[in-house]
């Protein structure tokens, strides 16, 4: 049998297992919750009305996050939400104009060059665009009613963290039991 570990080393193993598991658990909970929230918004958007807008800005924006550079498409578009009212002069539109900044639900997932190329193919600065808006919150709008494909890397990393933590915890506890017995 391999050289036995001291009680202190076994306790460190248990502590490390607990920390690894606790670090991974929030990601395992937040990742599906975020996806579920986007899905719910997508489902409710099926009944949203559309209007015509004008694309004001279309650019690729990069920012540094630690040592990594994160790039995403950024858009801005104006759109008018009509609100007909009866006035002494007849029916008049007293609606408001809004500025939208979302292409899809989950724009932060649009991070690849191919995503950018697709967006540039579909949209041109100054062009008229179809805009879907929430009738209960007209400032909430998207150009496309869809959710981009999400990377599953964070989910796998979180799962590996929890798994490794659980294994270390069990291993450390078994070592402690052997020492007592």
N, C-alpha and C positions, 0 to 999 in steps of 0.2 A: 504494500500500500504506500502511496505517496506520503511524504512527510506531512504530518498533521499540522494544521494551522493553529495558532494561538487563539485564545478566547478573544483578545482585542481585534485580531484580524477578522475573525468570524463576525464580530459586532460591526466592524467597518463594512463588511460585505452586506450585512442587513441594512445598515444606514444608506449605503450607496444604492441598494436595490429600491429602497423607499423613495429616495430622491429622484432616481431615473423614472420610476413609475409616476410620481407626482408631476414631473416636468412634462411627460407625454400626455397625461390625461386631459388637460385643457384643450390641447389640439385635437384630440380624438372627439371631444364634445363640440368644440367650436366649428370645425370643418363641416360636419354634416348639418349643423344648425344653420350655418351661413347658406349652404346649398339649398336647404329646405326653405329658407326665407326668400331666396331668389326664385325658387320654383313657385312659391305662393304668389309672388308679385307677377311672375309670368302668366300664371293662370288667371289672375284677376285682370290682367291687361288685355285679355281676349275680347273684352267688352268695351275697351277704351275707344273713344272716337278718334278720328285722325283729322288733321288739318295740314295746310301747306305752310312751309317755313322756308327760310333762306339760310344757307350754310355760310356763316361768317368767318369761321376759322377751322383749319384742318392742319394739324402739325404732329410731329413725332417728338415727344418730350422724354428726356432721359434725366434721371437723378441718381445720385450715389446713395446706396444703403450699405454702410460699412465699406467693404472692399468691392462689393458687387454693384454693377450699374443696372438699374431697372428702367426699362423704356416702355412707354405706353402711348397709344394715339390719344390726342386731345382734340376735341371738337367744341364748337360753339355755334348755336343756331338760334335765330329768332323765329317765333311763331305766334300767330294771333288766335286767341280763343274767342269765337264769336259769342255774344250774349245779346240777342235781340230784345228790345224793349219798346213798348208802345208809348209814344210821346204825342203831344198835340200836333206835331208835324208829320206823324205817321210812325211806322216801325223803323227804329234806328239801331245800329249795332253799337253797343256801349262796352263791348268786350275789351280785354286787356292783351297786351303783347308781353310775352315771356321770353327768357333766354334759357335754352336747354344746353346741357353739356354731356349727355350720355348717348352713346351709340346703341348699347345693349344694356341688359341687366347684368352687371358683373364686368364692367369695362376693365377692371384690374387684371382680368384673365387674358385680355388682348395684349399679349406682350411679345409675340413672335413677329418676325419680319413678314411672314406670310399673312398674318392678320392685317398688318399695315398695308401690304400690297392689295389685299381684298378691299379694304376700306377706300383706298385711293382709286381703285377701279370703279367703285360704285358712286363715289361722291367727289364733287369739285367745289372749291371755294366760290361763293357767289351764286351757286346753282339753287334751284328750288328743290326742296326735299319734303318727303312725307313725314309727318311727325305724329306719333301716337301719344296722347296725353291722358292723365287721370282726371276724369270729370269732377271728382271730389277734391282734388289737389292739383289744379291745372299747371302748377310749376313743376310737377313731376312728369317728365316726358322722355321718350326714347325714339331713336330713328328706326330701330329694328326690335321687334318683339321676339327676342331669343336670349338664351344664356350661352356664352361661349364655352367651349370644352375646358374643363378645369384640370389642372395638373394634380395628380394624385401623390406626388412626391411628399408633400407635408403629411399626408395621411399615413403613408408607409413609414416615414421617419418617426412619427408619433407612436405608431404601433410597435416599431422596433424598440423604441425607448421603453415603452410599458412592458413589452415582452422581456427585454434584457433585465429590466428592473425586477420583474416578478421572479425570473430565474435566479438572480443574485440573492434576492430576499429568501427564496426557498432553500437555496444552497447554504446560505449563512445560518439559517435556522436549523437546518439538519446538522451542520457542524456543531452548533451550540448544544443540540440535544445529545449528540454523541459524547461530547465532553462531560455532560452532566451524568449520563447513564453509564 
